[in-house]
């Protein structure tokens, strides 16, 4: 097909709203709305149509905020394909005099929140004439994030403006969701899942496959060695009286660390033991769920960090004879190229898929950057055409700049790459092509990230969600935690929406009463 014709057809396809999008847009026209919609189901298109509606009937400007520059550029590019309003991008790389000029001469501005917040504080721009303000990845609108300041400023300056929040998941607790709704002055929540009545007809089936994997004896031996030293430091911390639970989760330890750090007289001995426990928990996680190489690099980093005299917890840990034994055992496994059984299973899955379909595409998501590189090294050795997709920050002298990220996505889109191996950078918002399978190298305890990962498949064609799961490890706990959190999140949002509707009804009745008695 001619490329120009293909692009024209794509634009026409992009312009068509589905029934659920029309229903959501109807709410967004009338009230400040939070849209909760899984990745890949067209949240952004709803925002584009709301911008068009507000500019046509209310005038002014529209501001579309996204948390990263790649997302900002992506949204502006897609918007320009559909609507012809003068639009522009604002980032901190542009000189402030030029930013002011761009702001004044553009109808639709796409920007990162940091740039807009700074320009408001400096008096370079004003939100007074903004009739539509969109917050992409609205679950970030918490605490000190710039979204909070911008929303507050907008509501103070512009009582007639409209706010639209977009997210795949607003959070996992009622408190967080309420905080987001309060910060954005939300009046209506529009939530949909893949099973919603007006969504289901547009989607293909997503098969979910849970693959259980057993750790072998050498992995179990290393875990036993780490657990032995972990129990030693846990007992020391419990002796201080700050911890009662004999089996604390990572979350509990992090929260305890925050509490102790806020004390006027800091209990340094307890804080050192606590820091060691968190390091050992991380080591166990890498062993159980990632790879020997990822664990080896982490332990090696600890030895290097111990040279910094300020890092007392790390120096205390590496002085421990049992820790030295652990490092030597991990080094031995690393040198003899001992691999996590997940790697062999992953290779087996991909080889079978590619054998049946040469143009098969998959995204493998993994938590840790060191493991991304290990997976690529392992799969490439067996001739699997794969590439890494990570963030821009340099770690171990390796990161992908924006240009290279775009090149990799284009290569993946046009079939030059079959498998993308990604960290969390591939979860949030980026225009990654639809794939035949999403593979979780490990389950994650976050409902937001689980929804974002899963949304990369089964849109216009059937897809698979494959979850690799190491038995009797934290993989097991994380799998069920994310499942429960997602279910709970949907329940909380539904209840909150009913509360907002009741509140709205009371306001309408009050207005009617006032008018009747004037």
MOMOTA-V442924 format. One record per residue. RES is the residue in three letters. PHI is phi as a letter, one per 40 degrees, with the letter a starting at -180 (999 if undefined). D_FIRST is the distance of its C-alpha to the first C-alpha in Angstrom with 1 decimal. Layout:
RES|PHI|D_FIRST ; RES|PHI|D_FIRST
//
This chain:
UNK|999|0.0 ; UNK|d|3.8 ; UNK|d|6.2 ; UNK|c|8.6 ; UNK|c|7.1 ; UNK|d|6.5 ; UNK|c|10.1 ; UNK|c|11.4 ; UNK|c|10.8 ; UNK|c|12.3 ; UNK|c|15.2 ; UNK|c|15.9 ; UNK|c|16.0 ; UNK|c|18.3 ; UNK|c|20.5 ; UNK|c|21.5 ; UNK|c|24.7 ; UNK|c|25.7 ; UNK|d|29.2 ; UNK|c|30.9 ; UNK|c|29.4 ; UNK|c|30.9 ; UNK|c|34.2 ; UNK|c|34.4 ; UNK|c|33.5 ; UNK|d|36.3 ; UNK|c|38.8 ; UNK|c|37.6 ; UNK|c|38.2 ; UNK|c|41.8 ; UNK|a|42.8 ; UNK|c|42.3 ; UNK|b|40.0 ; UNK|b|39.2 ; UNK|c|35.8 ; UNK|b|35.9 ; UNK|a|32.5 ; UNK|d|31.1 ; UNK|d|28.4 ; UNK|g|24.9 ; UNK|b|26.0 ; UNK|g|25.4 ; UNK|c|28.8 ; UNK|c|27.4 ; UNK|c|25.6 ; UNK|d|29.0 ; UNK|c|30.6 ; UNK|c|28.1 ; UNK|c|29.0 ; UNK|c|32.7 ; UNK|d|32.6 ; UNK|d|31.2 ; UNK|c|33.9 ; UNK|c|36.7 ; UNK|c|35.9 ; UNK|c|35.7 ; UNK|b|39.0 ; UNK|b|41.0 ; UNK|g|39.8 ; UNK|g|40.5 ; UNK|b|38.1 ; UNK|b|36.0 ; UNK|b|36.2 ; UNK|b|33.8 ; UNK|b|35.3 ; UNK|b|33.8 ; UNK|c|35.8 ; UNK|b|33.9 ; UNK|c|32.3 ; UNK|d|28.9 ; UNK|c|28.8 ; UNK|c|29.9 ; UNK|c|27.2 ; UNK|c|24.5 ; UNK|c|26.0 ; UNK|c|26.3 ; UNK|c|22.7 ; UNK|c|21.4 ; UNK|c|24.1 ; UNK|c|23.1 ; UNK|c|19.6 ; UNK|b|21.2 ; UNK|b|24.6 ; UNK|b|25.9 ; UNK|c|29.5 ; UNK|c|30.8 ; UNK|b|30.3 ; UNK|a|31.5 ; UNK|b|32.3 ; UNK|b|35.9 ; UNK|b|36.9 ; UNK|c|40.2 ; UNK|c|38.8 ; UNK|c|39.1 ; UNK|c|42.7 ; UNK|c|44.5 ; UNK|c|45.1 ; UNK|c|41.4 ; UNK|c|40.7 ; UNK|c|43.1 ; UNK|c|41.5 ; UNK|c|38.0 ; UNK|d|39.5 ; UNK|c|41.2 ; UNK|c|38.3 ; UNK|b|35.5 ; UNK|c|34.9 ; UNK|b|33.0 ; UNK|b|34.0 ; UNK|b|32.4 ; UNK|a|35.0 ; UNK|c|36.7 ; UNK|c|40.0 ; UNK|d|42.2 ; UNK|c|41.3 ; UNK|c|41.9 ; UNK|c|45.1 ; UNK|c|46.5 ; UNK|c|45.8 ; UNK|c|47.5 ; UNK|c|50.5 ; UNK|c|50.7 ; UNK|g|50.5 ; UNK|c|47.5 ; UNK|b|45.6 ; UNK|b|46.6 ; UNK|c|44.9 ; UNK|d|46.9 ; UNK|c|44.2 ; UNK|c|41.4 ; UNK|c|40.7 ; UNK|a|38.1 ; UNK|b|38.3 ; UNK|b|35.8 ; UNK|b|36.7 ; UNK|c|33.9 ; UNK|f|35.2 ; UNK|c|38.4 ; UNK|c|40.2 ; UNK|c|41.2 ; UNK|c|43.4 ; UNK|b|46.6 ; UNK|f|49.7 ; UNK|c|49.4 ; UNK|c|45.6 ; UNK|d|44.7 ; UNK|d|43.0 ; UNK|c|46.5 ; UNK|c|48.0 ; UNK|c|45.2 ; UNK|c|45.3 ; UNK|c|49.1 ; UNK|c|49.0 ; UNK|c|46.5 ; UNK|c|48.6 ; UNK|c|51.7 ; UNK|c|50.2 ; UNK|a|48.0 ; UNK|c|49.4 ; UNK|c|46.9 ; UNK|c|43.7 ; UNK|b|41.3 ; UNK|b|40.4 ; UNK|b|37.5 ; UNK|b|37.4 ; UNK|b|34.5 ; UNK|a|35.0 ; UNK|c|34.0 ; UNK|a|37.7 ; UNK|c|40.6 ; UNK|i|43.1 ; UNK|b|45.3 ; UNK|b|48.6 ; UNK|c|49.8 ; UNK|c|51.4 ; UNK|c|48.1 ; UNK|c|46.2 ; UNK|c|49.1 ; UNK|c|49.2 ; UNK|c|45.5 ; UNK|c|46.1 ; UNK|c|49.3 ; UNK|c|47.8 ; UNK|c|44.8 ; UNK|f|47.1 ; UNK|c|45.0 ; UNK|b|46.0 ; UNK|a|43.4 ; UNK|b|41.4 ; UNK|b|38.3 ; UNK|b|37.6 ; UNK|b|35.0 ; UNK|b|34.4 ; UNK|c|31.8 ; UNK|c|34.4 ; UNK|c|35.0 ; UNK|d|34.9 ; UNK|c|32.4 ; UNK|b|30.1 ; UNK|d|30.1 ; UNK|c|27.9 ; UNK|c|24.9 ; UNK|b|25.3 ; UNK|c|24.9 ; UNK|c|28.0 ; UNK|b|29.0 ; UNK|c|31.3 ; UNK|b|34.0 ; UNK|b|35.6 ; UNK|b|38.7 ; UNK|b|39.6 ; UNK|c|43.3 ; UNK|b|44.4 ; UNK|c|48.0 ; UNK|c|49.4 ; UNK|c|51.5 ; UNK|c|55.2 ; UNK|c|54.6 ; UNK|c|52.5 ; UNK|c|55.1 ; UNK|c|57.8 ; UNK|c|56.3 ; UNK|c|55.7 ; UNK|c|59.4 ; UNK|c|60.5 ; UNK|c|58.6 ; UNK|c|59.9 ; UNK|c|63.4 ; UNK|c|63.3 ; UNK|c|61.4 ; UNK|c|64.3 ; UNK|c|66.8 ; UNK|c|65.3 ; UNK|c|64.7 ; UNK|c|68.4 ; UNK|c|69.3 ; UNK|c|67.3 ; UNK|c|68.8 ; UNK|c|72.2 ; UNK|c|71.6 ; UNK|g|71.3 ; UNK|c|68.0 ; UNK|b|66.1 ; UNK|b|67.2 ; UNK|c|64.1 ; UNK|c|64.4 ; UNK|b|60.7 ; UNK|c|58.9 ; UNK|c|55.2 ; UNK|c|53.4 ; UNK|c|53.0 ; UNK|c|56.8 ; UNK|c|57.6 ; UNK|c|55.4 ; UNK|c|57.0 ; UNK|c|60.5 ; UNK|d|59.7 ; UNK|c|58.9 ; UNK|c|62.1 ; UNK|c|64.2 ; UNK|c|62.7 ; UNK|c|63.8 ; UNK|c|67.4 ; UNK|c|69.9 ; UNK|c|71.5 ; UNK|c|68.6 ; UNK|c|69.5 ; UNK|c|68.2 ; UNK|c|69.1 ; UNK|c|67.1 ; UNK|c|64.1 ; UNK|c|64.2 ; UNK|c|64.3 ; UNK|c|61.5 ; UNK|c|59.2 ; UNK|c|59.9 ; UNK|d|59.0 ; UNK|c|55.6 ; UNK|c|55.0 ; UNK|c|56.0 ; UNK|c|53.9 ; UNK|c|50.8 ; UNK|c|51.8 ; UNK|c|52.0 ; UNK|c|48.6 ; UNK|c|47.0 ; UNK|c|48.9 ; UNK|c|48.0 ; UNK|b|44.4 ; UNK|b|42.9 ; UNK|a|44.0 ; UNK|c|47.1 ; UNK|c|45.6 ; UNK|c|45.0 ; UNK|c|48.6 ; UNK|d|50.0 ; UNK|c|48.3 ; UNK|c|49.7 ; UNK|c|53.2 ; UNK|c|53.1 ; UNK|c|52.1 ; UNK|c|55.2 ; UNK|c|57.5 ; UNK|c|56.0 ; UNK|c|56.4 ; UNK|c|60.0 ; UNK|c|61.0 ; UNK|c|60.6 ; UNK|c|64.1 ; UNK|c|62.9 ; UNK|c|60.9 ; UNK|c|64.0 ; UNK|c|62.2 ; UNK|c|60.1 ; UNK|c|63.3 ; UNK|c|65.2 ; UNK|c|62.5 ; UNK|c|62.2 ; UNK|c|66.0 ; UNK|c|66.1 ; UNK|d|66.8 ; UNK|c|64.7 ; UNK|c|61.7 ; UNK|c|62.2 ; UNK|c|62.3 ; UNK|c|59.0 ; UNK|c|57.4 ; UNK|c|58.8 ; UNK|c|57.5 ; UNK|c|54.0 ; UNK|c|54.1 ; UNK|c|55.2 ; UNK|c|52.2 ; UNK|c|49.8 ; UNK|c|51.3 ; UNK|c|51.0 ; UNK|f|47.3 ; UNK|c|48.0 ; UNK|b|44.8 ; UNK|c|44.4 ; UNK|d|43.6 ; UNK|c|40.5 ; UNK|c|38.8 ; UNK|c|39.3 ; UNK|c|38.1 ; UNK|c|35.0 ; UNK|d|34.2 ; UNK|c|34.9 ; UNK|c|32.5 ; UNK|c|29.6 ; UNK|c|30.2 ; UNK|c|30.3 ; UNK|c|27.0 ; UNK|c|25.2 ; UNK|c|26.8 ; UNK|c|25.4 ; UNK|a|21.8 ; UNK|c|20.7 ; UNK|c|18.0 ; UNK|d|20.9 ; UNK|b|21.4 ; UNK|a|24.7 ; UNK|b|26.8 ; UNK|b|30.4 ; UNK|c|32.7 ; UNK|a|36.1 ; UNK|c|38.9 ; UNK|b|40.2 ; UNK|c|38.6 ; UNK|d|40.8 ; UNK|c|39.4 ; UNK|d|35.7 ; UNK|c|36.6 ; UNK|c|38.5 ; UNK|c|35.7 ; UNK|c|33.3 ; UNK|d|36.0 ; UNK|c|36.7 ; UNK|c|33.2 ; UNK|c|32.2 ; UNK|c|35.3 ; UNK|b|33.9 ; UNK|g|30.5 ; UNK|c|28.5 ; UNK|c|25.7 ; UNK|b|26.9 ; UNK|a|27.5 ; UNK|c|30.0 ; UNK|b|29.3 ; UNK|b|32.5 ; UNK|c|34.0 ; UNK|c|35.1 ; UNK|c|38.8 ; UNK|c|40.3 ; UNK|b|42.1 ; UNK|f|43.4 ; UNK|g|41.7 ; UNK|b|38.2 ; UNK|a|35.9 ; UNK|b|32.3 ; UNK|c|32.0 ; UNK|d|29.4 ; UNK|c|27.2 ; UNK|c|27.3 ; UNK|d|26.6 ; UNK|c|23.4 ; UNK|c|22.3 ; UNK|c|23.1 ; UNK|c|21.2 ; UNK|c|18.0 ; UNK|c|18.7 ; UNK|c|19.2 ; UNK|d|16.1 ; UNK|c|13.8 ; UNK|g|16.0 ; UNK|c|18.5 ; UNK|b|21.2 ; UNK|c|22.1 ; UNK|b|25.1 ; UNK|b|26.2 ; UNK|b|30.0 ; UNK|b|31.0 ; UNK|c|34.1 ; UNK|c|34.5 ; UNK|d|32.3 ; UNK|c|29.3 ; UNK|c|30.9 ; UNK|b|31.2 ; UNK|g|28.5 ; UNK|d|26.0 ; UNK|c|22.3 ; UNK|c|21.9 ; UNK|d|18.9 ; UNK|c|19.8 ; UNK|b|21.3 ; UNK|c|22.6 ; UNK|a|26.1 ; UNK|b|28.4 ; UNK|b|31.4 ; UNK|c|34.6 ; UNK|c|36.6 ; UNK|a|39.5 ; UNK|c|40.2 ; UNK|b|40.8 ; UNK|c|43.6 ; UNK|b|41.6 ; UNK|c|40.1 ; UNK|d|37.9 ; UNK|c|36.3 ; UNK|c|36.0 ; UNK|c|34.0 ; UNK|c|31.8 ; UNK|c|31.1 ; UNK|c|30.5 ; UNK|c|28.0 ; UNK|c|25.3 ; UNK|b|24.5 ; UNK|f|24.3 ; UNK|c|22.5 ; UNK|b|19.4 ; UNK|a|20.3 ; UNK|c|23.7 ; UNK|a|25.2 ; UNK|b|28.4 ; UNK|b|31.0 ; UNK|b|33.2 ; UNK|b|36.5 ; UNK|c|38.6 ; UNK|a|42.2 ; UNK|c|45.3 ; UNK|c|48.2 ; UNK|f|51.3 ; UNK|b|49.9 ; UNK|c|48.8 ; UNK|d|45.3 ; UNK|c|47.0 ; UNK|c|48.5 ; UNK|c|45.3 ; UNK|d|43.2 ; UNK|c|45.7 ; UNK|c|46.3 ; UNK|c|42.7 ; UNK|c|42.5 ; UNK|c|45.7 ; UNK|c|44.8 ; UNK|c|41.5 ; UNK|c|43.5 ; UNK|c|46.2 ; UNK|d|43.9 ; UNK|c|42.4 ; UNK|c|46.0 ; UNK|c|47.2 ; UNK|c|44.5 ; UNK|c|45.0 ; UNK|c|48.8 ; UNK|c|48.3 ; UNK|c|46.2 ; UNK|c|49.0 ; UNK|c|51.5 ; UNK|c|49.5 ; UNK|c|49.3 ; UNK|c|53.1 ; UNK|c|53.7 ; UNK|c|51.6 ; UNK|c|53.6 ; UNK|c|56.9 ; UNK|c|55.9 ; UNK|c|54.9 ; UNK|c|58.3 ; UNK|c|60.2 ; UNK|d|58.6 ; UNK|c|59.5 ; UNK|c|63.1 ; UNK|c|63.5 ; UNK|c|62.3 ; UNK|c|64.6 ; UNK|b|67.6 ; UNK|c|67.2
//
